Amino acid sequence: MLKHRGFPGRLPGTDFQFTIRRANPAGPTRLIARVRHADRRPADRRADAAFLEALLAAFGTEPFARGNLDAGRLSWLLGREVVPVDDSFDPEDYGARLRIDLDAARASFPEIVAQHGKSA
């Protein structure tokens, strides 16, 4: 499992996890596209925004491997702001390649994408 060095482990001051420490011996947790309802708690929305901001800072719009990124946190963005790179995407593979869909990210989190300007 690829470890993304320098990537924040969690949202500061909370228990919202962004990365995992070690591979699951039973295999990677399956990534699923979760539905974000409008009535989600503000803390959950802040965690989504902070995670997307960390992804943009670390990878921009370049493809990246899932690696040690938390499956639960990725699942909240999967299928919208974070999309598979190709059709051979395996949601149960630490090596699965993903990328940020900048248009979807801009629609959902305009303030985050604007902060990263043209570098994203």
C-alpha positions in Angstrom: 0.0 0.0 0.0 1.4 3.4 -1.0 1.6 5.8 1.8 1.1 9.5 0.9 3.8 11.1 2.9 3.1 14.7 4.0 -0.7 14.2 3.6 -2.6 15.2 6.7 -3.7 12.3 8.9 -6.9 13.9 10.0 -8.8 17.2 10.3 -7.0 19.1 13.1 -8.9 19.1 16.3 -11.4 16.4 15.3 -11.6 12.6 14.9 -12.2 12.9 11.1 -9.6 10.6 9.7 -8.0 11.3 6.3 -5.4 8.4 6.1 -5.0 5.0 7.5 -1.8 3.7 9.2 -1.6 0.2 7.8 -3.2 -2.0 5.2 -6.2 -4.0 6.3 -5.1 -7.7 6.4 -8.5 -8.8 5.2 -8.1 -6.5 2.1 -8.9 -2.9 1.4 -12.3 -1.4 2.4 -14.5 -1.1 -0.7 -15.0 2.5 -2.0 -18.6 3.4 -2.6 -20.2 6.6 -3.8 -22.1 7.9 -0.7 -25.0 10.3 -1.1 -24.4 13.7 0.6 -27.7 15.0 1.9 -28.3 18.7 2.3 -28.9 18.3 6.1 -25.5 16.9 6.8 -23.9 18.3 10.0 -21.6 21.3 9.5 -18.7 19.4 11.0 -19.1 16.7 8.3 -19.2 19.3 5.5 -16.0 20.9 6.9 -14.3 17.5 6.9 -15.3 17.0 3.2 -14.0 20.5 2.3 -10.8 20.0 4.2 -10.2 16.6 2.6 -10.8 18.0 -0.9 -8.4 20.9 -0.1 -5.7 18.4 1.1 -6.2 16.3 -2.1 -5.9 19.5 -4.3 -2.8 20.6 -2.4 -1.2 17.2 -2.7 -2.2 16.1 -6.2 -3.9 18.9 -8.1 -5.7 17.4 -11.1 -3.0 14.7 -11.6 -4.0 11.1 -11.2 -3.1 9.6 -7.8 -3.3 6.1 -6.2 -5.7 5.5 -3.5 -2.9 4.2 -1.2 -3.5 5.0 2.4 -6.3 7.5 1.9 -9.2 6.7 4.2 -12.0 4.8 2.3 -14.8 6.4 4.3 -13.6 9.9 3.6 -12.9 9.2 -0.1 -16.4 7.6 -0.5 -18.0 10.9 0.4 -16.4 12.5 -2.6 -16.3 9.5 -5.0 -18.3 9.8 -8.2 -18.5 13.6 -7.9 -15.4 15.5 -7.0 -13.1 12.4 -7.1 -13.5 10.0 -10.1 -11.7 6.9 -11.4 -9.0 7.5 -13.9 -10.0 4.6 -16.2 -12.6 1.9 -16.7 -10.5 -0.7 -15.0 -11.2 0.9 -11.6 -11.3 -1.6 -8.7 -12.9 -0.2 -5.6 -11.2 -2.8 -3.4 -7.6 -2.0 -4.5 -5.1 0.2 -2.7 -3.5 0.9 -6.1 -6.8 2.2 -7.7 -6.1 5.4 -9.6 -8.3 8.4 -9.0 -8.3 12.1 -10.0 -10.1 15.2 -9.0 -12.9 16.4 -11.4 -12.2 20.1 -11.1 -15.5 21.2 -12.6 -17.5 19.1 -10.0 -15.2 20.3 -7.2 -15.7 23.9 -8.3 -19.5 23.4 -8.3 -19.5 21.8 -4.8 -16.7 23.6 -3.1 -16.1 26.9 -5.0 -14.1 28.5 -2.2 -11.7 25.6 -2.0 -11.0 25.5 -5.7 -10.7 29.3 -5.9 -8.0 29.2 -3.2 -5.9 26.9 -5.3 -6.4 29.0 -8.4 -4.8 27.8 -11.6 -2.4 25.4 -9.9 -5.3 23.0 -9.4 
